[in-house]
Amino acid sequence: MSERLTAAIEELAAAIADLALSRAAPMKEPSELLSVEEVTRRMGVGRTAVYGLISAGHLRSVRVGRRRLVAARAITDYISAREVDS
């Protein structure tokens, strides 16, 4: 076989291996992102309380453009961290 053909076959084999690896490990679904208003309804607290939790670092959030969004998982984590056994 010519060197060019061998190189092309090796490149093809590497591409197939990469594709197989990418399909073997599916990407995680993104978390449901909630607006601050949606968080207030779910948690039963006001906007000031939600922004206070975010600024204190107790409730994780992301900024998308001008919006502040909270992952539904962040609410669950916040509540779980504060649960007390009775």
Backbone as CSV, one residue per row, in Angstrom:
resi,resn,N_x,N_y,N_z,CA_x,CA_y,CA_z,C_x,C_y,C_z
1,MET,0.836,-1.187,0.000,0.000,0.000,0.000,0.877,1.246,0.000
2,SER,0.365,2.276,-0.598,1.117,3.522,-0.625,1.031,4.206,0.743
3,GLU,1.957,5.091,0.996,1.981,5.814,2.275,0.731,6.677,2.435
4,ARG,0.274,7.266,1.349,-0.927,8.105,1.418,-2.141,7.287,1.803
5,LEU,-2.275,6.113,1.221,-3.407,5.251,1.523,-3.342,4.768,2.963
6,THR,-2.170,4.409,3.437,-1.997,3.968,4.823,-2.354,5.098,5.785
7,ALA,-1.896,6.305,5.499,-2.206,7.455,6.349,-3.709,7.731,6.365
8,ALA,-4.356,7.616,5.215,-5.796,7.848,5.134,-6.567,6.795,5.932
9,ILE,-6.141,5.556,5.866,-6.801,4.479,6.620,-6.624,4.703,8.117
10,GLU,-5.431,5.097,8.544,-5.181,5.372,9.959,-6.034,6.541,10.442
11,GLU,-6.146,7.577,9.626,-6.960,8.739,9.980,-8.433,8.345,10.088
12,LEU,-8.910,7.528,9.177,-10.283,7.044,9.205,-10.535,6.195,10.449
13,ALA,-9.599,5.326,10.788,-9.726,4.478,11.974,-9.798,5.329,13.238
14,ALA,-8.985,6.376,13.321,-8.999,7.272,14.481,-10.334,8.008,14.578
15,ALA,-10.864,8.446,13.443,-12.149,9.142,13.439,-13.277,8.215,13.886
16,ILE,-13.250,6.976,13.447,-14.268,6.001,13.854,-14.164,5.732,15.349
17,ALA,-12.950,5.610,15.875,-12.759,5.383,17.307,-13.285,6.568,18.113
18,ASP,-13.012,7.798,17.657,-13.523,8.990,18.340,-15.041,9.018,18.337
19,LEU,-15.642,8.671,17.230,-17.093,8.641,17.118,-17.691,7.601,18.058
20,ALA,-17.066,6.444,18.128,-17.550,5.390,19.017,-17.473,5.829,20.471
21,LEU,-16.400,6.519,20.848,-16.260,7.010,22.219,-17.306,8.063,22.544
22,SER,-17.582,8.943,21.601,-18.561,10.010,21.852,-19.966,9.441,21.998
23,ARG,-20.267,8.360,21.319,-21.580,7.736,21.445,-21.676,6.877,22.693
24,ALA,-20.557,6.369,23.176,-20.558,5.516,24.368,-20.844,6.325,25.625
25,ALA,-20.454,7.579,25.660,-20.669,8.434,26.825,-21.626,9.555,26.434
26,PRO,-22.939,9.311,26.549,-23.892,10.345,26.153,-23.778,11.586,27.036
27,MET,-24.061,12.719,26.443,-24.005,13.971,27.180,-25.163,14.045,28.159
28,LYS,-24.916,14.685,29.315,-25.964,14.858,30.301,-26.960,15.908,29.803
29,GLU,-28.206,15.703,30.145,-29.219,16.695,29.829,-28.988,17.929,30.705
30,PRO,-29.169,19.116,30.169,-29.003,20.298,31.006,-30.097,20.361,32.068
31,SER,-29.752,20.933,33.192,-30.735,21.087,34.255,-31.809,22.069,33.829
32,GLU,-32.972,21.913,34.443,-34.048,22.870,34.195,-33.658,24.179,34.859
33,LEU,-33.613,25.253,34.079,-33.266,26.565,34.613,-34.538,27.353,34.885
34,LEU,-34.589,27.960,36.058,-35.770,28.692,36.495,-35.443,30.167,36.685
35,SER,-36.407,31.015,36.365,-36.241,32.439,36.628,-36.398,32.673,38.134
36,VAL,-36.005,33.850,38.586,-36.146,34.174,40.003,-37.614,34.114,40.414
37,GLU,-38.502,34.558,39.551,-39.943,34.498,39.865,-40.406,33.060,40.061
38,GLU,-39.927,32.145,39.209,-40.297,30.734,39.358,-39.730,30.149,40.651
39,VAL,-38.531,30.580,41.009,-37.917,30.112,42.262,-38.741,30.593,43.453
40,THR,-39.204,31.829,43.408,-40.005,32.339,44.534,-41.265,31.513,44.725
41,ARG,-41.903,31.118,43.620,-43.116,30.297,43.726,-42.801,28.908,44.263
42,ARG,-41.716,28.311,43.796,-41.361,26.956,44.255,-40.946,26.932,45.717
43,MET,-40.238,27.973,46.151,-39.729,27.988,47.523,-40.671,28.673,48.498
44,GLY,-41.617,29.429,47.979,-42.552,30.129,48.850,-41.928,31.296,49.591
45,VAL,-40.959,31.944,48.958,-40.316,33.116,49.546,-40.355,34.257,48.533
46,GLY,-39.990,35.447,48.970,-40.020,36.605,48.088,-38.759,36.754,47.259
47,ARG,-38.822,37.697,46.320,-37.680,37.954,45.432,-36.443,38.381,46.209
48,THR,-36.637,39.228,47.220,-35.505,39.706,48.008,-34.804,38.547,48.693
49,ALA,-35.579,37.600,49.208,-34.987,36.431,49.866,-34.189,35.596,48.868
50,VAL,-34.724,35.402,47.673,-34.017,34.615,46.657,-32.714,35.308,46.267
51,TYR,-32.774,36.607,45.994,-31.556,37.325,45.636,-30.559,37.319,46.797
52,GLY,-31.056,37.371,48.032,-30.181,37.299,49.198,-29.465,35.956,49.283
53,LEU,-30.196,34.866,49.030,-29.586,33.529,49.037,-28.530,33.397,47.942
54,ILE,-28.829,33.992,46.790,-27.873,33.937,45.673,-26.618,34.729,46.023
55,SER,-26.793,35.954,46.510,-25.622,36.793,46.795,-24.795,36.250,47.958
56,ALA,-25.435,35.530,48.890,-24.701,34.930,50.012,-23.996,33.642,49.605
57,GLY,-24.290,33.155,48.393,-23.658,31.933,47.920,-24.357,30.659,48.370
58,HIS,-25.543,30.794,48.954,-26.293,29.617,49.416,-27.069,28.943,48.290
59,LEU,-27.436,29.709,47.289,-28.220,29.198,46.170,-27.441,29.489,44.887
60,ARG,-27.003,28.429,44.209,-26.213,28.595,42.979,-27.098,29.135,41.855
61,SER,-26.518,29.977,41.025,-27.255,30.535,39.895,-26.292,30.844,38.768
62,VAL,-26.869,31.127,37.607,-26.080,31.539,36.448,-26.700,32.799,35.872
63,ARG,-25.863,33.546,35.211,-26.343,34.759,34.562,-26.361,34.482,33.069
64,VAL,-27.516,34.704,32.443,-27.655,34.546,31.002,-28.158,35.887,30.483
65,GLY,-27.257,36.611,29.849,-27.609,37.967,29.432,-27.859,38.814,30.669
66,ARG,-29.025,39.388,30.762,-29.389,40.192,31.928,-30.186,39.390,32.946
67,ARG,-30.488,38.139,32.619,-31.324,37.310,33.497,-30.483,36.501,34.470
68,ARG,-30.998,36.326,35.667,-30.393,35.456,36.673,-31.252,34.201,36.722
69,LEU,-30.650,33.033,36.479,-31.384,31.774,36.440,-30.817,30.809,37.473
70,VAL,-31.698,29.990,38.021,-31.326,29.024,39.044,-31.712,27.641,38.541
71,ALA,-30.780,26.700,38.626,-31.084,25.322,38.233,-31.994,24.709,39.287
72,ALA,-32.959,23.915,38.837,-33.876,23.250,39.762,-33.077,22.422,40.764
73,ARG,-31.976,21.834,40.314,-31.124,21.023,41.192,-30.517,21.874,42.311
74,ALA,-30.241,23.143,42.041,-29.662,24.022,43.056,-30.649,24.229,44.204
75,ILE,-31.932,24.293,43.888,-32.948,24.430,44.939,-32.979,23.171,45.796
76,THR,-32.974,22.014,45.141,-32.971,20.739,45.863,-31.735,20.635,46.755
77,ASP,-30.574,20.997,46.229,-29.333,20.948,47.009,-29.400,21.890,48.204
78,TYR,-29.936,23.077,48.004,-30.055,24.051,49.090,-30.937,23.505,50.212
79,ILE,-32.073,22.946,49.840,-33.000,22.412,50.842,-32.386,21.203,51.547
80,SER,-31.760,20.319,50.797,-31.141,19.122,51.375,-30.048,19.492,52.381
81,ALA,-29.292,20.535,52.085,-28.208,20.942,52.968,-28.736,21.518,54.278
82,ARG,-29.981,21.955,54.294,-30.541,22.582,55.474,-31.550,21.731,56.222
83,GLU,-31.800,20.535,55.722,-32.736,19.634,56.389,-32.159,19.192,57.734
84,VAL,-33.045,19.085,58.711,-32.642,18.670,60.046,-33.442,17.424,60.392
85,ASP,-32.756,16.406,60.957,-33.468,15.210,61.407,-34.290,15.543,62.627
86,SER,-35.521,15.055,62.672,-36.404,15.326,63.805,-36.245,14.273,64.872
